[in-house]
């Protein structure tokens, strides 16, 4: 969770590129629980959207919805993005 917390700090300081970089590192952490991983992937998709990388965000959300089908927030966001 260290990298994710670092990513959140960068985001709070307006450094979106660094926030995305550290979120990517957080995703790779082997010690994450399923809930933590789900939260980080969703946050990653939101960061990508903020960076105007909509197609990348859609890919992340599709993978997230496939892995966690009952995650309604991710489903709703994905539906909005796909129109």
DSSP file (Angstrom, degrees, kcal/mol; ACC not computed):
  #  RESIDUE AA STRUCTURE BP1 BP2  ACC     N-H-->O    O-->H-N    N-H-->O    O-->H-N    TCO  KAPPA ALPHA  PHI   PSI    X-CA   Y-CA   Z-CA
    1    1 A X     >        0   0    0      0, 0.0     4,-2.6     0, 0.0     5,-0.2   0.000 360.0 360.0 360.0 -11.0    0.0    0.0    0.0
    2    2 A X  H  >  +     0   0    0      1,-0.2     4,-2.3     2,-0.2     5,-0.2   0.944 360.0  46.3 -55.7 -50.6    3.0    2.3    0.2
    3    3 A X  H  > S+     0   0    0      1,-0.2     4,-2.5     2,-0.2    -1,-0.2   0.867 111.6  51.6 -64.0 -36.4    3.0    3.0   -3.5
    4    4 A X  H  > S+     0   0    0      2,-0.2     4,-2.4     1,-0.2    -1,-0.2   0.920 109.9  48.7 -67.3 -41.9   -0.7    3.7   -3.5
    5    5 A X  H  X S+     0   0    0     -4,-2.6     4,-1.8     1,-0.2    -2,-0.2   0.884 111.5  50.6 -63.5 -37.5   -0.4    6.1   -0.6
    6    6 A X  H  X S+     0   0    0     -4,-2.3     4,-2.4    -5,-0.2    -2,-0.2   0.907 108.5  52.2 -64.4 -41.7    2.4    7.8   -2.5
    7    7 A X  H  X S+     0   0    0     -4,-2.5     4,-2.5     1,-0.2    -2,-0.2   0.907 107.8  51.5 -60.0 -42.7    0.2    8.0   -5.6
    8    8 A X  H  X S+     0   0    0     -4,-2.4     4,-2.3     1,-0.2    -1,-0.2   0.875 108.7  51.6 -63.3 -36.9   -2.5    9.6   -3.6
    9    9 A X  H  X S+     0   0    0     -4,-1.8     4,-1.3     2,-0.2    -2,-0.2   0.925 110.0  48.0 -65.9 -44.3   -0.1   12.2   -2.3
   10   10 A X  H  <>S+     0   0    0     -4,-2.4     5,-2.7     1,-0.2     3,-0.3   0.910 111.4  51.3 -61.8 -41.1    1.1   13.1   -5.8
   11   11 A X  H ><5S+     0   0    0     -4,-2.5     3,-1.8     1,-0.2    -2,-0.2   0.918 106.7  53.4 -61.4 -43.7   -2.5   13.4   -6.9
   12   12 A X  H 3<5S+     0   0    0     -4,-2.3    -1,-0.2     1,-0.3    -2,-0.2   0.790 108.5  50.9 -62.8 -27.5   -3.3   15.7   -4.0
   13   13 A X  T 3<5S-     0   0    0     -4,-1.3    -1,-0.3    -3,-0.3    -2,-0.2   0.333 120.7-108.9 -92.0   6.3   -0.4   17.9   -5.1
   14   14 A X  T < 5S+     0   0    0     -3,-1.8     2,-1.2     1,-0.2    -3,-0.2   0.621  77.6 133.2  80.1  12.7   -1.6   18.0   -8.7
   15   15 A X     >< +     0   0    0     -5,-2.7     4,-2.1     1,-0.2    -1,-0.2  -0.649  22.9 167.3 -98.2  77.8    1.1   15.7  -10.1
   16   16 A X  H  >  +     0   0    0     -2,-1.2     4,-2.5     1,-0.2     5,-0.2   0.867  69.9  55.1 -63.3 -42.3   -1.0   13.4  -12.2
   17   17 A X  H  > S+     0   0    0      1,-0.2     4,-2.1     2,-0.2    -1,-0.2   0.919 111.6  44.6 -60.4 -44.3    1.7   11.8  -14.1
   18   18 A X  H  > S+     0   0    0      2,-0.2     4,-2.5     1,-0.2     5,-0.2   0.874 110.5  55.6 -66.6 -37.5    3.6   10.7  -10.9
   19   19 A X  H  X S+     0   0    0     -4,-2.1     4,-1.7     1,-0.2    -2,-0.2   0.911 109.3  46.6 -61.9 -41.8    0.3    9.6   -9.4
   20   20 A X  H  X S+     0   0    0     -4,-2.5     4,-2.3     2,-0.2    -2,-0.2   0.921 110.9  52.6 -65.6 -43.9   -0.3    7.3  -12.4
   21   21 A X  H  X S+     0   0    0     -4,-2.1     4,-1.6     1,-0.2    -2,-0.2   0.925 112.8  43.2 -57.8 -47.0    3.2    5.9  -12.2
   22   22 A X  H  X S+     0   0    0     -4,-2.5     4,-2.0     1,-0.2    -1,-0.2   0.782 110.0  56.1 -75.1 -25.6    3.0    5.1   -8.5
   23   23 A X  H  X S+     0   0    0     -4,-1.7     4,-2.0    -5,-0.2    -1,-0.2   0.896 105.7  52.4 -68.5 -39.1   -0.5    3.6   -8.9
   24   24 A X  H  X S+     0   0    0     -4,-2.3     4,-0.9     1,-0.2    -2,-0.2   0.900 110.2  48.2 -60.9 -40.4    0.9    1.3  -11.6
   25   25 A X  H >< S+     0   0    0     -4,-1.6     3,-0.5     1,-0.2     4,-0.4   0.883 108.6  54.4 -66.2 -37.7    3.6    0.2   -9.1
   26   26 A X  H >< S+     0   0    0     -4,-2.0     3,-1.5     1,-0.2    -2,-0.2   0.873 100.5  60.1 -63.5 -37.0    1.0   -0.3   -6.4
   27   27 A X  H 3< S+     0   0    0     -4,-2.0    -1,-0.2     1,-0.3    -2,-0.2   0.826 101.4  55.1 -59.8 -32.0   -0.9   -2.7   -8.7
   28   28 A X  T << S+     0   0    0     -4,-0.9    -1,-0.3    -3,-0.5     2,-0.2   0.556  77.3 119.3 -79.8  -8.9    2.1   -4.9   -8.9
   29   29 A X    X   -     0   0    0     -3,-1.5     3,-1.0    -4,-0.4    -3,-0.0  -0.407  53.7-154.1 -65.1 124.1    2.3   -5.3   -5.1
   30   30 A X  T 3  S+     0   0    0      1,-0.2    -1,-0.2    -2,-0.2    -3,-0.0   0.685  85.1  66.0 -73.5 -17.1    1.9   -9.0   -4.2
   31   31 A X  T 3  S+     0   0    0      2,-0.0    -1,-0.2     0, 0.0     2,-0.1   0.439  73.1 121.8 -87.7   2.4    0.6   -8.4   -0.7
   32   32 A X    <   -     0   0    0     -3,-1.0     2,-0.1    -6,-0.1    -5,-0.0  -0.357  57.1-134.6 -69.2 140.9   -2.6   -6.8   -1.7
   33   33 A X     >  -     0   0    0      1,-0.1     4,-2.6    -2,-0.1     5,-0.2  -0.401  31.7-103.1 -79.6 169.6   -5.9   -8.2   -0.6
   34   34 A X  H  > S+     0   0    0      1,-0.2     4,-2.4     2,-0.2     5,-0.2   0.905 123.5  50.3 -61.7 -41.0   -8.7   -8.5   -3.2
   35   35 A X  H  > S+     0   0    0      2,-0.2     4,-2.2     1,-0.2    -1,-0.2   0.908 111.5  47.5 -65.1 -42.3  -10.4   -5.5   -1.8
   36   36 A X  H  > S+     0   0    0      2,-0.2     4,-2.5     1,-0.2    -2,-0.2   0.927 112.3  49.5 -63.8 -44.9   -7.3   -3.4   -1.9
   37   37 A X  H  X S+     0   0    0     -4,-2.6     4,-2.6     1,-0.2     5,-0.2   0.910 110.4  50.6 -60.9 -43.5   -6.5   -4.5   -5.5
   38   38 A X  H  X S+     0   0    0     -4,-2.4     4,-2.2     1,-0.2    -1,-0.2   0.925 111.5  48.1 -60.2 -46.4  -10.1   -3.6   -6.6
   39   39 A X  H  X S+     0   0    0     -4,-2.2     4,-2.4     1,-0.2    -2,-0.2   0.898 112.2  48.7 -61.9 -42.8   -9.8   -0.2   -5.0
   40   40 A X  H  X S+     0   0    0     -4,-2.5     4,-2.5     2,-0.2    -2,-0.2   0.913 110.8  49.8 -67.5 -42.5   -6.4    0.5   -6.6
   41   41 A X  H  X S+     0   0    0     -4,-2.6     4,-2.1     2,-0.2    -1,-0.2   0.912 112.3  48.1 -62.3 -41.6   -7.6   -0.6  -10.1
   42   42 A X  H  X S+     0   0    0     -4,-2.2     4,-2.0     2,-0.2    -2,-0.2   0.926 112.2  48.6 -64.4 -44.0  -10.7    1.6   -9.8
   43   43 A X  H  X S+     0   0    0     -4,-2.4     4,-2.4     1,-0.2    -2,-0.2   0.877 108.5  55.1 -62.1 -37.8   -8.6    4.6   -8.7
   44   44 A X  H  X S+     0   0    0     -4,-2.5     4,-2.5     1,-0.2    -1,-0.2   0.917 106.5  50.4 -61.3 -44.3   -6.2    3.9  -11.5
   45   45 A X  H  X S+     0   0    0     -4,-2.1     4,-2.1     1,-0.2    -1,-0.2   0.899 110.0  50.6 -61.5 -40.4   -9.1    4.1  -14.0
   46   46 A X  H  X S+     0   0    0     -4,-2.0     4,-2.3     2,-0.2    -2,-0.2   0.899 109.8  49.9 -65.1 -40.3  -10.1    7.4  -12.5
   47   47 A X  H  X S+     0   0    0     -4,-2.4     4,-1.8     2,-0.2    -2,-0.2   0.910 109.3  51.8 -63.5 -41.6   -6.6    8.8  -12.8
   48   48 A X  H  <>S+     0   0    0     -4,-2.5     5,-3.0     1,-0.2    -2,-0.2   0.900 109.3  50.1 -62.2 -40.2   -6.5    7.7  -16.4
   49   49 A X  H ><5S+     0   0    0     -4,-2.1     3,-1.8     1,-0.2    -1,-0.2   0.913 108.5  51.9 -63.0 -42.5   -9.8    9.5  -17.0
   50   50 A X  H 3<5S+     0   0    0     -4,-2.3    -1,-0.2     1,-0.3    -2,-0.2   0.842 107.6  52.9 -62.8 -32.3   -8.4   12.7  -15.4
   51   51 A X  T 3<5S-     0   0    0     -4,-1.8    -1,-0.3    -5,-0.2    -2,-0.2   0.336 119.9-112.8 -84.3   7.3   -5.4   12.4  -17.7
   52   52 A X  T < 5S+     0   0    0     -3,-1.8     2,-0.6     1,-0.1    -3,-0.2   0.787  78.0 132.5  65.5  29.6   -7.8   12.2  -20.7
   53   53 A X     >< +     0   0    0     -5,-3.0     4,-2.2     1,-0.2     5,-0.2  -0.547  20.6 157.9-105.7  63.8   -6.7    8.6  -21.4
   54   54 A X  H  >  +     0   0    0     -2,-0.6     4,-2.5     1,-0.2    -1,-0.2   0.868  67.6  52.2 -61.2 -42.2  -10.3    7.4  -21.8
   55   55 A X  H  > S+     0   0    0      1,-0.2     4,-2.0     2,-0.2    -1,-0.2   0.902 110.5  48.9 -64.5 -39.1   -9.5    4.3  -23.9
   56   56 A X  H  > S+     0   0    0      1,-0.2     4,-2.2     2,-0.2    -1,-0.2   0.904 110.9  51.2 -64.0 -40.3   -6.9    3.1  -21.3
   57   57 A X  H  X S+     0   0    0     -4,-2.2     4,-2.7     1,-0.2    -2,-0.2   0.897 107.8  52.4 -63.6 -40.4   -9.5    3.7  -18.5
   58   58 A X  H  X S+     0   0    0     -4,-2.5     4,-2.7     2,-0.2    -1,-0.2   0.908 108.4  50.8 -62.0 -42.2  -12.0    1.7  -20.4
   59   59 A X  H  X S+     0   0    0     -4,-2.0     4,-2.0     2,-0.2    -2,-0.2   0.918 112.1  47.0 -61.7 -43.7   -9.6   -1.2  -20.7
   60   60 A X  H  X S+     0   0    0     -4,-2.2     4,-2.3     1,-0.2    -2,-0.2   0.926 113.6  48.1 -63.9 -45.0   -8.8   -1.1  -17.0
   61   61 A X  H  X S+     0   0    0     -4,-2.7     4,-2.9     2,-0.2     5,-0.2   0.883 108.9  53.2 -66.1 -38.3  -12.6   -0.9  -16.1
   62   62 A X  H  X S+     0   0    0     -4,-2.7     4,-2.0     1,-0.2    -1,-0.2   0.924 111.6  46.0 -61.6 -43.2  -13.4   -3.8  -18.5
   63   63 A X  H  X S+     0   0    0     -4,-2.0     4,-2.1    -5,-0.2    -2,-0.2   0.893 113.6  50.1 -65.3 -39.0  -10.8   -6.0  -16.8
   64   64 A X  H  X S+     0   0    0     -4,-2.3     4,-2.8     2,-0.2    -2,-0.2   0.923 110.7  47.8 -65.8 -44.9  -12.0   -4.9  -13.3
   65   65 A X  H  < S+     0   0    0     -4,-2.9    -1,-0.2     1,-0.2    -2,-0.2   0.862 111.9  51.1 -66.0 -35.4  -15.7   -5.7  -14.1
   66   66 A X  H  < S+     0   0    0     -4,-2.0     3,-0.4    -5,-0.2    -1,-0.2   0.904 116.1  40.6 -66.9 -40.2  -14.7   -9.1  -15.5
   67   67 A X  H  < S+     0   0    0     -4,-2.1     2,-0.3     1,-0.3    -2,-0.2   0.839 131.4  25.7 -76.3 -33.8  -12.6   -9.8  -12.3
   68   68 A X    ><  +     0   0    0     -4,-2.8     3,-1.9    -5,-0.2    -1,-0.3  -0.699  69.1 175.7-132.3  78.3  -15.2   -8.4   -9.9
   69   69 A X  T 3  S+     0   0    0     -3,-0.4    -1,-0.1    -2,-0.3    -4,-0.1   0.700  77.0  58.7 -62.3 -20.9  -18.6   -8.5  -11.6
   70   70 A X  T 3  S+     0   0    0      1,-0.1     2,-1.4     4,-0.0    -1,-0.3   0.322  71.9 110.8 -92.6   9.8  -20.5   -7.2   -8.5
   71   71 A X    <>  -     0   0    0     -3,-1.9     4,-1.9     1,-0.2     3,-0.3  -0.671  45.8-179.0 -83.8  89.7  -18.5   -3.9   -8.4
   72   72 A X  H  > S+     0   0    0     -2,-1.4     4,-3.0     1,-0.2     5,-0.2   0.825  72.9  59.0 -67.4 -34.5  -21.4   -1.7   -9.5
   73   73 A X  H  > S+     0   0    0      1,-0.2     4,-2.4     2,-0.2    -1,-0.2   0.929 109.1  45.4 -59.6 -44.1  -19.4    1.6   -9.4
   74   74 A X  H  > S+     0   0    0     -3,-0.3     4,-2.4     2,-0.2    -1,-0.2   0.903 113.1  50.7 -65.5 -41.0  -17.0    0.2  -12.0
   75   75 A X  H  X S+     0   0    0     -4,-1.9     4,-2.4     2,-0.2    -2,-0.2   0.929 111.8  47.3 -61.5 -45.7  -19.9   -1.1  -14.1
   76   76 A X  H  X S+     0   0    0     -4,-3.0     4,-2.3     2,-0.2    -2,-0.2   0.911 112.9  47.8 -64.5 -43.5  -21.7    2.2  -14.0
   77   77 A X  H  X S+     0   0    0     -4,-2.4     4,-2.3    -5,-0.2    -1,-0.2   0.913 111.6  50.8 -64.1 -42.4  -18.6    4.2  -15.0
   78   78 A X  H  X S+     0   0    0     -4,-2.4     4,-2.1     1,-0.2    -2,-0.2   0.909 109.7  50.5 -61.8 -42.9  -17.8    1.8  -17.8
   79   79 A X  H  X S+     0   0    0     -4,-2.4     4,-0.9     1,-0.2    -1,-0.2   0.906 110.4  49.7 -62.3 -42.3  -21.4    2.1  -19.1
   80   80 A X  H  < S+     0   0    0     -4,-2.3     3,-0.3     1,-0.2    -1,-0.2   0.905 111.5  48.9 -62.6 -40.9  -21.2    5.9  -19.1
   81   81 A X  H  < S+     0   0    0     -4,-2.3    -1,-0.2     1,-0.2    -2,-0.2   0.859 111.5  48.3 -69.0 -34.9  -17.9    5.9  -20.9
   82   82 A X  H  <        0   0    0     -4,-2.1    -1,-0.2    -5,-0.2    -2,-0.2   0.627 360.0 360.0 -81.0 -12.3  -19.1    3.5  -23.6
   83   83 A X     <        0   0    0     -4,-0.9    -3,-0.2    -3,-0.3    -4,-0.1   0.482 360.0 360.0  77.6 360.0  -22.2    5.6  -24.0
